Amino acid sequence: MINNNDLLNKIEIYDATTFGMDLATGATYTVSVNFVETSKKKAQSLGTAKWADKGDKLEIQGDNVFMDKSAPIDLTEVDTIVFTKS
């Protein structure tokens, strides 16, 4: 259950090869977060997902929530997280 203490910091898609999201396909992915309409927030880019050989996964690291410039993403406000093939 997601509550107000849950902040997005990292997304990992395991077994990425099975989904065709590995380096062999030559694909890179930009990642963005869309918020629920009631939050009145614009979509936020998380950057580019990186392939991790160890664990066969595609991963994206969000801002460190302890940094002054970070803008933590409250999961209770997230509608969708979109991986777009570049």
N, C-alpha and C positions, 0 to 999 in steps of 0.2 A: 504494500500500500504506500503510495507516495504522499508525503506530507510536506509542510513548510520547511522542514529541516533538510530536504533533499535538493542538492544543487548539482547541476551537470558539470563534470570535470573531465571525463574521458569516456569515449565510446569505442568498443572493440567488437568487430564482427569476426567471430571465430569460424574456422573451416572455410575461409574466403575462397579457396580454390574451387570448392564444390559449387559456389555461386558465380564463378567466373570473374571474381574480383581480385585476382592475383596479378603479379608482375608479368607473368607469361602472356597475359592478354594485352599488356602495354597500357592498361587503363589507369588513369588517376581520377580521383573524385574530389570535387569541392563539396563541402558540407555546410548546410545552413539549417537554422532552427526557425520554424514558424510558430508563432504564439497564438493562443486562443484569442478570439475577437474581443472578449471582455477585458483582456489585459491592456489593450490599446497600444501594444508594442509592435514595432516594425520587425520584419525578419532580420535575423542576425547571422552573419557569416562566421563560421568557426575556422575557415581556412581549408587546407588540403589534407586529406587523409593520406597516411603513409603506410606502406606495406611493411610488415614485420615477419621476417622469415621464421623466427622462433615463435612457434605457436600457430603458424599459418593463419595470420589475421591481418585485417585492415584496421588501422586505428587512427583516431584523431584525439588530440589532447586540447582541452579547453584552457582558458586562462586559469592561472593559479588564484584561487579565491582569496588568498592572503596578500596578494599584491595590491598596492594602492590603486593602480589603474584598472584592476579587473572589474568586470561586470558579470557577477555570477548569474547563472541561468537557473531560475526557480522552476523545477520540473512540474510544479502544479500549474504553471502557465503555458507549458509546451503543448502545441497541437500536433506538429509533425517534425521529424528530423529527416532532412532530405539529402541523399548522396546523389550528386549529379556527375555522370561520367564526362570527363573533360576530353 
